[in-house]
Amino acid sequence: MSRTELYEWIIIILCIISWWPLIFLGFDPLWYRLFIYIGVPLVLLGILARRFGRVREGLDYSEKVIESQRGTPGMPPGMGMPPGPSAPNEETTPKDSDNS
């Protein structure tokens, strides 16, 4: 886990904890309600946008790796790869000799 992800998790936990005084203690001044109803969702949406960006970067990287393994860009998976080993048939398998 990177340092940025750790900070994001800490912020998410703090956002959850910040709801507790409103829910359990009835703490309800105007500045606190503005923070809870506007600030917390904006912070969580920012974290969500950053995570979607990182997922997109990871998917782009994966596509580049797969294309480089295939050797030809734009082909469907499996089309540019050599065939795998085939199952042995009866002609190539050694026969058991009857030495009894």
Beta strands, then each sheet from edge to edge (+ up, - down):
end
